[in-house]
Amino acid sequence: MDRKLALEIVRITEAGAIASSAWIGRGDKHGADEAATSAMRKMLDSVPIKGTVVIGEGEMDEAPMLYIGEQVGSGFGPAVDVAVDPLEGTESVANGSNHGMSVIAIAERGSLLHAPDMYMKKLAVGAALAGKLSLDDPIDLTLNKAARILNKPLAELTVMILNRSRHQDIIEVLRNHGVRIRLLEHGDVSGAMVTAIPEQGVDMYIGSGGAPEGVLAAAGLRCLGGELQGRLWVTSDEERRRCEWMGISNPDQLLCMEDMVGTGDVIFAATGITDSDLLRGVRVLPGERIESHSVMMRAKTGTIRYLQSVHMMPKHLKQALG
């Protein structure tokens, strides 16, 4: 893929983040998501790709745009898979809290897992632990392995996990081992990715979250040199049939990076809507301007670029802000 695509796709996440920023704190997560989705879909038409949405807003009968299987892009350029989450952290934006962002990843056609909208059990780590731990191991064994590899006591190990009732047993094990826990209210993608950013001080991300978000996080971690292992959490015959319909013949298998994002090039971009560990949120500036903060990454080169941009405020945002 052409390296110029990295700058093209960050324009898509900027559009989504800016559009949904008008809904921050307004208590309407559907309105915020719809605004981001519409803006990103419109911007995608200008990007020189022949894209197929493999992770999006749902199936054709569930979503009017960015649905799974939808063809996007200008129709010229490389054939790619597109994984998109116009608003990762809908509750965060609706409530005016942290960890809302717009996210997209593209990879060579046939590379990205068609992940059904269900839970996935996950283990995410940075470069120092990549390839050295297993999701199949008991948590206490994983903690001890990680501490030994990183040459630090368990008390200095930091684990991030979503603050959910389904994780109480895991949290109890973590506390019993004396590790530091960072509870995350929202933001499954950024929560997994920060394990590969040493400045964030997070050694592991564990627990269950959305499967589509797992693939997006794996795309980001591929660019950062980290790793995500996952296993779909199938709870019904309907979910199992859905997996098979999406081409996953063995929903119980351990999913490695190759299964989720392939072995070719991956380009990832995200723009903050509200502040997170990964990105700053959208800010309104004097003079009818608006500032966005984005990250764009490419697996082939390992390049990570943070982009701070100032835009003239779109008309719809002026109206929304009064």
WOUR-V564129 format. One record per pair of residues at least 12 apart in sequence whose C-alpha atoms are under 7 Angstrom apart, sorted by the first residue. I is the first residue (numbers start at 0). J is the second residue. D is the distance in whole Angstrom. If there is no record, write none. Layout:
BEGIN
i=I j=J d=D
i=I j=J d=D
END
This chain:
BEGIN
i=0 j=77 d=7
i=0 j=264 d=7
i=5 j=266 d=6
i=5 j=295 d=6
i=7 j=46 d=6
i=8 j=268 d=7
i=9 j=268 d=5
i=9 j=269 d=7
i=9 j=295 d=7
i=11 j=39 d=5
i=11 j=42 d=6
i=11 j=43 d=6
i=12 j=39 d=7
i=12 j=101 d=5
i=12 j=102 d=6
i=12 j=103 d=7
i=12 j=268 d=7
i=12 j=269 d=6
i=12 j=270 d=5
i=13 j=270 d=6
i=13 j=291 d=7
i=14 j=38 d=6
i=14 j=39 d=6
i=15 j=35 d=4
i=15 j=36 d=6
i=15 j=38 d=5
i=15 j=39 d=5
i=15 j=85 d=6
i=15 j=101 d=6
i=16 j=35 d=6
i=16 j=100 d=6
i=16 j=101 d=6
i=16 j=270 d=6
i=16 j=271 d=6
i=16 j=272 d=5
i=17 j=281 d=7
i=18 j=34 d=6
i=18 j=35 d=5
i=18 j=38 d=6
i=19 j=31 d=5
i=19 j=32 d=7
i=19 j=34 d=5
i=19 j=35 d=5
i=20 j=272 d=6
i=20 j=281 d=7
i=21 j=316 d=6
i=21 j=319 d=6
i=21 j=320 d=7
i=22 j=92 d=7
i=22 j=93 d=7
i=23 j=92 d=5
i=23 j=93 d=5
i=23 j=94 d=7
i=23 j=95 d=5
i=24 j=92 d=6
i=24 j=93 d=5
i=24 j=94 d=5
i=24 j=95 d=4
i=25 j=93 d=6
i=25 j=94 d=7
i=26 j=93 d=4
i=26 j=94 d=6
i=27 j=93 d=5
i=28 j=89 d=5
i=28 j=90 d=6
i=28 j=92 d=7
i=28 j=93 d=5
i=32 j=85 d=7
i=32 j=86 d=6
i=32 j=89 d=7
i=35 j=85 d=5
i=35 j=86 d=6
i=36 j=85 d=5
i=39 j=85 d=7
i=40 j=65 d=7
i=43 j=71 d=6
i=43 j=72 d=5
i=44 j=71 d=6
i=44 j=72 d=4
i=44 j=73 d=5
i=45 j=72 d=6
i=45 j=73 d=6
i=46 j=72 d=5
i=46 j=73 d=6
i=47 j=72 d=6
i=47 j=73 d=5
i=47 j=74 d=7
i=47 j=75 d=5
i=47 j=76 d=5
i=48 j=72 d=5
i=48 j=73 d=6
i=48 j=74 d=6
i=48 j=75 d=5
i=48 j=76 d=4
i=48 j=77 d=5
i=48 j=78 d=6
i=48 j=79 d=7
i=49 j=71 d=6
i=49 j=72 d=6
i=49 j=73 d=7
i=49 j=74 d=5
i=49 j=75 d=6
i=49 j=76 d=6
i=49 j=77 d=6
i=49 j=78 d=5
i=49 j=79 d=6
i=50 j=70 d=6
i=50 j=71 d=5
i=50 j=72 d=6
i=50 j=78 d=6
i=50 j=79 d=5
i=50 j=80 d=6
i=50 j=81 d=6
i=51 j=68 d=6
i=51 j=69 d=6
i=51 j=70 d=5
i=51 j=71 d=6
i=51 j=79 d=6
i=51 j=80 d=5
i=51 j=81 d=6
i=52 j=65 d=7
i=52 j=66 d=7
i=52 j=67 d=5
i=52 j=68 d=5
i=52 j=69 d=5
i=52 j=70 d=7
i=52 j=80 d=6
i=52 j=81 d=5
i=52 j=82 d=6
i=53 j=67 d=5
i=53 j=68 d=6
i=53 j=80 d=6
i=53 j=81 d=6
i=53 j=82 d=6
i=53 j=113 d=5
i=54 j=67 d=6
i=54 j=81 d=7
i=54 j=82 d=4
i=54 j=83 d=6
i=54 j=113 d=6
i=54 j=114 d=7
i=54 j=211 d=6
i=55 j=67 d=6
i=55 j=82 d=6
i=55 j=83 d=5
i=55 j=84 d=6
i=78 j=107 d=7
i=78 j=108 d=6
i=79 j=105 d=6
i=79 j=106 d=5
i=79 j=107 d=5
i=79 j=108 d=4
i=80 j=105 d=6
i=80 j=106 d=5
i=80 j=107 d=6
i=80 j=108 d=5
i=80 j=109 d=7
i=80 j=110 d=7
i=80 j=111 d=6
i=81 j=104 d=6
i=81 j=105 d=5
i=81 j=106 d=7
i=82 j=103 d=6
i=82 j=104 d=5
i=82 j=105 d=6
i=82 j=215 d=7
i=83 j=102 d=6
i=83 j=103 d=4
i=83 j=104 d=6
i=84 j=101 d=6
i=84 j=102 d=5
i=84 j=103 d=6
i=85 j=101 d=5
i=85 j=102 d=6
i=86 j=99 d=7
i=86 j=100 d=6
i=86 j=101 d=5
i=87 j=99 d=6
i=87 j=100 d=5
i=87 j=101 d=6
i=87 j=186 d=6
i=88 j=100 d=7
i=88 j=185 d=6
i=88 j=186 d=5
i=91 j=185 d=7
i=92 j=273 d=7
i=96 j=273 d=7
i=97 j=273 d=5
i=97 j=274 d=5
i=97 j=275 d=6
i=98 j=185 d=6
i=98 j=186 d=5
i=98 j=273 d=6
i=98 j=274 d=6
i=98 j=275 d=4
i=99 j=186 d=7
i=99 j=271 d=6
i=99 j=272 d=5
i=99 j=273 d=5
i=100 j=269 d=7
i=100 j=270 d=6
i=100 j=271 d=4
i=100 j=272 d=5
i=100 j=273 d=7
i=101 j=269 d=5
i=101 j=270 d=5
i=101 j=271 d=7
i=102 j=268 d=6
i=102 j=269 d=4
i=102 j=270 d=7
i=103 j=267 d=6
i=103 j=268 d=6
i=103 j=269 d=6
i=104 j=215 d=7
i=104 j=218 d=7
i=104 j=265 d=7
i=104 j=266 d=6
i=104 j=267 d=4
i=104 j=268 d=6
i=105 j=265 d=6
i=105 j=266 d=5
i=105 j=267 d=7
i=106 j=264 d=6
i=106 j=265 d=5
i=106 j=266 d=6
i=107 j=263 d=7
i=107 j=264 d=7
i=110 j=260 d=5
i=110 j=261 d=5
i=111 j=259 d=5
i=111 j=260 d=5
i=111 j=261 d=6
i=112 j=214 d=7
i=112 j=258 d=7
i=112 j=259 d=5
i=112 j=260 d=6
i=113 j=245 d=6
i=114 j=210 d=6
i=114 j=211 d=5
i=115 j=210 d=7
i=115 j=211 d=7
i=115 j=241 d=7
i=115 j=242 d=6
i=116 j=209 d=7
i=116 j=210 d=6
i=116 j=211 d=6
i=117 j=209 d=6
i=117 j=210 d=6
i=118 j=207 d=6
i=118 j=208 d=5
i=118 j=209 d=5
i=118 j=210 d=5
i=118 j=231 d=6
i=118 j=232 d=5
i=119 j=207 d=5
i=119 j=208 d=6
i=119 j=209 d=6
i=119 j=210 d=5
i=119 j=229 d=6
i=119 j=230 d=5
i=119 j=231 d=4
i=119 j=232 d=5
i=120 j=206 d=6
i=120 j=207 d=4
i=120 j=208 d=7
i=120 j=229 d=5
i=120 j=230 d=5
i=120 j=231 d=6
i=120 j=232 d=6
i=121 j=205 d=6
i=121 j=206 d=6
i=121 j=207 d=6
i=121 j=227 d=7
i=121 j=228 d=6
i=121 j=229 d=4
i=121 j=230 d=7
i=122 j=134 d=6
i=122 j=204 d=6
i=122 j=205 d=5
i=122 j=227 d=6
i=122 j=228 d=5
i=122 j=229 d=7
i=123 j=191 d=6
i=123 j=194 d=7
i=123 j=203 d=6
i=123 j=204 d=5
i=123 j=205 d=6
i=123 j=226 d=6
i=123 j=227 d=4
i=123 j=228 d=6
i=124 j=194 d=5
i=124 j=195 d=6
i=124 j=202 d=6
i=124 j=203 d=5
i=124 j=204 d=7
i=124 j=225 d=6
i=124 j=226 d=5
i=124 j=227 d=7
i=125 j=194 d=5
i=125 j=195 d=4
i=125 j=202 d=7
i=125 j=224 d=7
i=125 j=225 d=4
i=125 j=226 d=6
i=126 j=195 d=6
i=126 j=224 d=5
i=126 j=225 d=5
i=128 j=145 d=7
i=129 j=225 d=6
i=129 j=226 d=5
i=134 j=228 d=6
i=153 j=176 d=7
i=153 j=177 d=6
i=153 j=178 d=5
i=154 j=177 d=5
i=154 j=178 d=5
i=154 j=179 d=7
i=155 j=178 d=6
i=155 j=179 d=7
i=156 j=178 d=5
i=156 j=179 d=6
i=156 j=202 d=6
i=157 j=178 d=6
i=157 j=179 d=5
i=157 j=180 d=6
i=157 j=201 d=5
i=157 j=202 d=5
i=157 j=203 d=7
i=158 j=179 d=6
i=158 j=180 d=5
i=158 j=181 d=6
i=158 j=201 d=6
i=158 j=202 d=6
i=158 j=203 d=5
i=158 j=204 d=6
i=159 j=180 d=6
i=159 j=181 d=5
i=159 j=182 d=6
i=159 j=183 d=7
i=159 j=190 d=7
i=159 j=201 d=7
i=159 j=203 d=6
i=159 j=204 d=5
i=159 j=205 d=7
i=160 j=181 d=7
i=160 j=182 d=5
i=160 j=183 d=6
i=160 j=204 d=6
i=160 j=205 d=6
i=160 j=206 d=6
i=161 j=182 d=6
i=161 j=183 d=5
i=161 j=184 d=6
i=161 j=185 d=7
i=162 j=182 d=5
i=162 j=183 d=6
i=162 j=184 d=5
i=166 j=206 d=7
i=187 j=208 d=7
i=187 j=212 d=7
i=188 j=212 d=6
i=188 j=213 d=7
i=188 j=215 d=7
i=188 j=216 d=5
i=189 j=277 d=6
i=190 j=204 d=7
i=191 j=204 d=5
i=191 j=216 d=6
i=192 j=216 d=6
i=192 j=219 d=7
i=192 j=220 d=6
i=193 j=277 d=7
i=195 j=220 d=7
i=195 j=223 d=6
i=195 j=224 d=7
i=195 j=225 d=5
i=210 j=231 d=7
i=214 j=259 d=6
i=217 j=256 d=7
i=217 j=259 d=7
i=217 j=260 d=7
i=218 j=260 d=6
i=218 j=265 d=7
i=218 j=267 d=7
i=219 j=267 d=6
i=221 j=298 d=6
i=222 j=296 d=6
i=222 j=297 d=5
i=222 j=298 d=4
i=222 j=301 d=6
i=223 j=301 d=7
i=226 j=256 d=7
i=227 j=255 d=7
i=227 j=256 d=6
i=228 j=254 d=6
i=228 j=255 d=5
i=228 j=256 d=7
i=229 j=253 d=6
i=229 j=254 d=5
i=229 j=255 d=7
i=230 j=251 d=6
i=230 j=252 d=6
i=230 j=253 d=5
i=230 j=254 d=6
i=231 j=250 d=6
i=231 j=251 d=6
i=264 j=298 d=6
i=264 j=299 d=5
i=265 j=297 d=6
i=265 j=298 d=5
i=266 j=296 d=6
i=266 j=297 d=5
i=266 j=298 d=6
i=267 j=295 d=6
i=267 j=296 d=5
i=267 j=297 d=6
i=268 j=294 d=6
i=268 j=295 d=4
i=268 j=296 d=6
i=269 j=293 d=6
i=269 j=294 d=5
i=269 j=295 d=7
i=270 j=291 d=7
i=270 j=292 d=6
i=270 j=293 d=4
i=270 j=294 d=7
i=271 j=291 d=7
i=271 j=292 d=6
i=271 j=293 d=6
i=278 j=292 d=6
i=278 j=293 d=7
i=279 j=292 d=6
i=280 j=292 d=7
i=287 j=311 d=6
i=287 j=312 d=5
i=288 j=309 d=7
i=288 j=310 d=6
i=288 j=311 d=5
i=288 j=312 d=5
i=289 j=309 d=6
i=289 j=310 d=5
i=289 j=311 d=6
i=289 j=312 d=6
i=290 j=308 d=6
i=290 j=309 d=4
i=290 j=310 d=6
i=291 j=307 d=6
i=291 j=308 d=5
i=291 j=309 d=6
i=292 j=306 d=6
i=292 j=307 d=5
i=292 j=308 d=6
i=293 j=305 d=6
i=293 j=306 d=5
i=293 j=307 d=6
i=294 j=306 d=6
END
